[in-house]
C-alpha cells in the first residue's frame, strides 16, 4: 500500500494563495492579415498582455502606425510580419499604414474578465 504524504507548509501556502486569487487568463495570440491593401480584421478586440502579429501578404511594404504612439512597426516588407504585445489601457486604438492612408483599422483593448 502506498504511503500517503501530508503536504508541506509551502504547498499549503501556495494552495491557499491560488484559492484567494482568481486565475489569470493566459495571454492570447491574434493575427491581422495585411492583404489587398487592407488590414483584416479591420476591428479586433484584445486584452492587455495579448500579442498581435500583423502579416504582410501584399506585394508592397506597409506600416502599422498609430494608437497615439504605442504602435509603430516601421516598414513591414512584403512577406514579413511584425508582432506587438498589447500594453495600452482599455480603449480604442486606431492605426493606419503611413504609406497608404486609406488603410485603417482599430484595436479595442478590453479589461481582462
Buried (B, 14 or more C-beta within 10 A) or exposed (E): EEEEEEEEEEEEEEEEEEEEEEEEEEBEEBBBBBEEEBBEEEEBBBBBBBBBEBBBEBEEBBBBBBBEEBBBBEEBEEEBBBEBEBEBEEEEBEBBBBEBEEBBBBBEBEEEE
